[in-house]
Amino acid sequence: MAKQEKAVTKDMLMGMTVVDADGRSAGTVKDVAFVVGKVGLSLHIEGKKGESRDISWDEVQAVGDFVVLKPAQAQAQIQQPQTAVQTCPTCGGPLRYVEQYQRWWCDKDKKYV
């Protein structure tokens, strides 16, 4: 029997405890956010000392009674851009990775690819 997918709503996530892959508390979900022009969501969480940070939805392993994050090694592989020189498919010029938007930028064409 196929397992049925279950949607996760913002209301379900609000106030939920976020734990890392080792079961340590990373904080509490305060909001769900997205960046205009970028695919994907992030969780805005607040730690025990009041510090806040955003966690990309790509870093989430599971949601149940808690939000469980993927192990750090898996997160590092997701977040690291390719190290080989990337070239623009339009002009063939070199691309530059913009960490803030996690996208490749062509300085010559002045656009993200």
N, C-alpha and C positions, 0 to 999 in steps of 0.2 A: 504494500500500500504506500503510495507517494505521500511524503510529508507536506502538509499544507503550509505555505508561507504566511506569516503573520505580520501585518503592518505595525510599525511603531510610530505613535503620534507624539507631537510635542508635549501634550498634556501628560502622557505616560512618562516622559523623560524628566520633566520638571521636578526638581527636588531629589532625584535619584542619586544614590551614591555611585561614584566612579572608582573602580579598583583596577590596579595594574595586574599584569599577568601573574604576579606573585601573591595577589590577594591583599596588597596594601592599599589603603584609601588614598586616592589622588585628589578627592574633592567631591563637590556636589554640583549637579547640573543646575545652572541658573537660567540658561536660555539656549536656544538653537539659532544658529546664524548661517548666513551664506555671503559670499563675495560676488558682487555683480560682475558678470562676464566670466565667471569661473564655475565649472560644474562641481557640485558637491556641497555638503553641509559641514558644519562644525558645531561642536558642543562648547558653550561658554561655561566653564566650571570655576568654582571658587574653592580654594583650599582652606584648611583649618585655620591658618593665620590671616585669612582675608585676601590673600593674593589670588588673582584671577588669570586665567589663560584659556586659549582656544585649543580644542583638540579636533583634528580633522576626523570626519566620519570614517575615513580609510583606516584609522588607527583603532577602530572599535571591532572587537572580536565577537562579542555577543551582548544581548540585552535580555534580561530576565528580571530577577529581583534587584540586580545591580547592572551597571554598565561595565563590562569587562574589556579592558584594553588588550591589544595584541602584545606579544613579547617584544621587548626593545629591539631585538635583532630583526624581526619582521618589519617593524616600523622604520628602522634605518634603511632597509632595502627599498621600501616604498618611497621614502622621502629623498633619497639620493638621486640626483639626475645622472644621466649617463656621462661618463668621463671623456669619451671620444668627442672630437670636435664635430658638432652638429652643423649642417648646412641648410640654408633656406631652400625650400622646394621651388620657390618662385624665381629668386635671383641667383641662387647658388652661393651667396655670401655666408660668412660665419654667423652662427646664432649665439646668443648670450642667454644664460638661464637666469631668470628673475625669481629669486627665492620667495619674495613677498607674495607673488601671484602663482608660484610654482608652474611657470610657463616659459617657453622659449621666445625670445624677442629678436627680430631682425632689425639692426640699426640702419641698414641700407634702405629697406622698404618701410621702416618705421611702423611695424605691426607685429603682433603676436602670431605665431604659427602653431 
